[in-house]
């Protein structure tokens, strides 16, 4: 728990976007699980409704952490894609976890 506290404190003190737990879970799913990702698929994976995913993606899209595109093969699907900004955010988050873990007493 101390590690999680230290990671969260680092995120709050930093100038990175302040994501909710739900947004963070969605973002990590997009970046850690292999694509393709769809709104429908993310809703099933996280056991939430499609509007919940859409609201989170609206916020993360405005922050340029993800982008959405209509699936050209099936217009009913909305594909969620990774962005450079999002990849850097996730990488920095991982770096913070490693740094805070190394600071904790063994």
Secondary structure per residue as TSV (DSSP state, phi and psi in degrees):
chain	resnum	aa	ss	phi	psi
A	1	X	-	360.0	-34.4
A	2	X	H	-62.4	-40.7
A	3	X	H	-59.8	-47.3
A	4	X	H	-62.0	-41.5
A	5	X	H	-59.5	-45.9
A	6	X	H	-66.3	-38.4
A	7	X	H	-64.7	-45.7
A	8	X	H	-64.9	-40.5
A	9	X	H	-60.9	-41.6
A	10	X	H	-61.3	-41.8
A	11	X	H	-67.0	-41.0
A	12	X	H	-66.9	-38.1
A	13	X	H	-77.9	-21.3
A	14	X	S	-81.9	173.0
A	15	X	S	-94.5	18.3
A	16	X	S	-78.3	160.2
A	17	X	-	-58.5	142.4
A	18	X	-	-92.1	93.9
A	19	X	-	-92.1	148.7
A	20	X	-	-73.5	168.3
A	21	X	H	-59.8	-41.6
A	22	X	H	-63.5	-46.3
A	23	X	H	-61.6	-40.9
A	24	X	H	-63.9	-43.0
A	25	X	H	-62.2	-41.8
A	26	X	H	-65.2	-47.0
A	27	X	H	-59.7	-47.0
A	28	X	H	-65.2	-34.6
A	29	X	H	-63.2	-43.1
A	30	X	H	-63.8	-39.1
A	31	X	H	-90.4	-22.8
A	32	X	H	-101.3	-25.2
A	33	X	S	-96.0	145.0
A	34	X	-	-65.2	143.0
A	35	X	S	-73.3	170.7
A	36	X	-	-82.1	154.8
A	37	X	E	-119.1	134.8
A	38	X	E	-124.3	160.5
A	39	X	H	-58.4	-46.1
A	40	X	H	-60.7	-45.5
A	41	X	H	-64.8	-40.3
A	42	X	H	-65.4	-38.5
A	43	X	H	-61.8	-43.5
A	44	X	H	-65.4	-46.5
A	45	X	H	-60.0	-40.6
A	46	X	H	-95.6	-0.3
A	47	X	T	58.9	46.3
A	48	X	-	-132.0	174.6
A	49	X	-	-82.6	162.1
A	50	X	H	-60.9	-39.4
A	51	X	H	-60.8	-33.0
A	52	X	H	-62.5	-44.9
A	53	X	H	-64.8	-43.7
A	54	X	H	-60.0	-44.7
A	55	X	H	-62.2	-43.0
A	56	X	H	-64.2	-42.0
A	57	X	H	-67.6	-31.4
A	58	X	H	-58.8	-48.2
A	59	X	H	-64.6	-47.8
A	60	X	H	-69.5	-30.2
A	61	X	H	-66.8	-41.1
A	62	X	H	-63.3	-29.4
A	63	X	T	-87.1	-0.4
A	64	X	T	64.0	27.7
A	65	X	S	-84.7	-24.3
A	66	X	E	-146.3	165.9
A	67	X	E	-135.5	157.7
A	68	X	E	-123.1	142.7
A	69	X	E	-143.9	144.8
A	70	X	E	-68.0	135.4
A	71	X	-	-70.6	118.9
A	72	X	S	-66.4	-27.6
A	73	X	S	-82.3	-28.9
A	74	X	-	-142.7	96.4
A	75	X	T	-59.0	-15.2
A	76	X	T	-74.4	-23.0
A	77	X	-	-90.1	143.1
A	78	X	E	-112.7	118.3
A	79	X	E	-86.1	137.6
A	80	X	E	-106.9	125.0
A	81	X	E	-117.5	152.9
A	82	X	E	-76.9	155.7
A	83	X	-	-127.4	164.4
A	84	X	H	-61.5	-45.4
A	85	X	H	-59.6	-41.4
A	86	X	H	-66.0	-42.3
A	87	X	H	-62.2	-40.7
A	88	X	H	-66.3	-39.1
A	89	X	H	-60.0	-48.7
A	90	X	H	-64.4	-41.4
A	91	X	H	-62.8	-44.3
A	92	X	H	-63.9	-38.2
A	93	X	H	-61.1	-44.1
A	94	X	H	-61.6	-40.0
A	95	X	H	-62.9	-38.7
A	96	X	H	-64.1	-42.6
A	97	X	H	-59.0	-47.3
A	98	X	H	-62.6	-45.7
A	99	X	H	-62.7	-45.7
A	100	X	H	-67.6	-35.7
A	101	X	H	-64.4	-37.8
A	102	X	H	-70.1	-23.4
A	103	X	H	-81.2	-19.2
A	104	X	S	-75.3	144.4
A	105	X	-	-67.9	147.7
A	106	X	-	-81.2	360.0
